[in-house]
Amino acid sequence: MNDVYYAAGDYTQDLVSMLESNVKPDRTDLDLLFGCLIEWGLPLSLPYTSETIDGCMVHTYNDGDLIACFDENVPESVIKTIAKRQPLRAVFRDFSFASSPEKINVGEIFKLLAPDTRVKVI
């Protein structure tokens, strides 16, 4: 993740625009996936697979303990496909959604299709 700890007086408009993404630009999907696994205390030795769904790369860890998609502008069809699999955890990037209403809609989709899934946006 980007270092975003600045004093209030240090913020400028240029700095704010640089902080649109909280993920360092050189990080890959696998960097983010394994970072999430570590954050949740999950072992790194269990299997994971990657597949393309409607043009988006989707990573599945240990047959549904965690499903992640870090692509930009993830379509609702991908979100519904992930939710229908009812993973224990689902992770997306903040820029996976074009707008705040789309991000809110993700929560509603999971409430309907996978109410026990913990959804996290990084």
HUZITA-V366554 format. One record per residue. N is the residue number from 1. RES is the residue in three letters. PSI is psi as a letter, one per 20 degrees, with the letter a starting at -180 (999 if undefined). OMEGA is omega as a letter, one per 20 degrees, with the letter a starting at -180 (NA if undefined). NEAR is the number of other ideal C-beta (glycine too) atoms within 12 Angstrom. Layout:
[[N,RES,PSI,OMEGA,NEAR] [N,RES,PSI,OMEGA,NEAR]]
This chain:
[[1,MET,q,r,19] [2,ASN,q,r,18] [3,ASP,o,a,12] [4,VAL,k,a,17] [5,TYR,n,r,11] [6,TYR,q,r,14] [7,ALA,q,a,9] [8,ALA,h,a,9] [9,GLY,i,a,7] [10,ASP,i,a,13] [11,TYR,p,r,15] [12,THR,r,r,13] [13,GLN,h,r,8] [14,ASP,g,a,10] [15,LEU,g,a,17] [16,VAL,g,a,13] [17,SER,h,r,10] [18,MET,i,a,17] [19,LEU,j,r,21] [20,GLU,h,r,15] [21,SER,p,a,21] [22,ASN,j,a,20] [23,VAL,p,r,28] [24,LYS,q,a,17] [25,PRO,h,a,13] [26,ASP,j,a,9] [27,ARG,p,r,20] [28,THR,r,r,16] [29,ASP,g,a,27] [30,LEU,h,r,18] [31,ASP,g,a,21] [32,LEU,g,r,35] [33,LEU,g,a,35] [34,PHE,h,r,25] [35,GLY,g,r,26] [36,CYS,g,r,35] [37,LEU,g,r,25] [38,ILE,g,a,15] [39,GLU,h,r,19] [40,TRP,i,r,22] [41,GLY,k,a,11] [42,LEU,q,a,22] [43,PRO,q,a,15] [44,LEU,i,a,19] [45,SER,i,a,10] [46,LEU,q,a,16] [47,PRO,q,r,15] [48,TYR,q,r,26] [49,THR,q,r,20] [50,SER,q,r,21] [51,GLU,q,r,19] [52,THR,p,r,15] [53,ILE,o,a,25] [54,ASP,l,r,19] [55,GLY,j,a,15] [56,CYS,q,r,28] [57,MET,p,a,26] [58,VAL,p,a,36] [59,HIS,p,r,36] [60,THR,p,a,28] [61,TYR,p,r,33] [62,ASN,l,r,22] [63,ASP,k,r,15] [64,GLY,j,r,26] [65,ASP,h,r,28] [66,LEU,p,r,40] [67,ILE,p,a,42] [68,ALA,q,r,43] [69,CYS,o,a,45] [70,PHE,j,a,36] [71,ASP,r,r,28] [72,GLU,q,r,21] [73,ASN,m,a,22] [74,VAL,p,a,37] [75,PRO,q,a,24] [76,GLU,h,r,25] [77,SER,h,r,17] [78,VAL,g,r,33] [79,ILE,g,r,39] [80,LYS,h,r,24] [81,THR,g,r,26] [82,ILE,g,a,38] [83,ALA,h,r,32] [84,LYS,h,r,20] [85,ARG,i,r,28] [86,GLN,l,r,23] [87,PRO,r,r,31] [88,LEU,h,a,23] [89,ARG,q,r,33] [90,ALA,p,a,42] [91,VAL,p,r,40] [92,PHE,r,r,41] [93,ARG,q,r,33] [94,ASP,h,a,27] [95,PHE,j,r,23] [96,SER,i,a,36] [97,PHE,p,a,28] [98,ALA,h,a,17] [99,SER,r,r,13] [100,SER,g,r,12] [101,PRO,h,r,12] [102,GLU,h,r,24] [103,LYS,g,r,25] [104,ILE,h,a,16] [105,ASN,h,r,24] [106,VAL,g,r,36] [107,GLY,g,a,25] [108,GLU,h,r,19] [109,ILE,g,a,29] [110,PHE,h,r,33] [111,LYS,h,a,16] [112,LEU,g,a,16] [113,LEU,h,a,23] [114,ALA,m,a,27] [115,PRO,i,a,14] [116,ASP,i,a,15] [117,THR,p,r,29] [118,ARG,o,a,22] [119,VAL,p,r,34] [120,LYS,p,r,28] [121,VAL,p,a,29] [122,ILE,999,NA,29]]
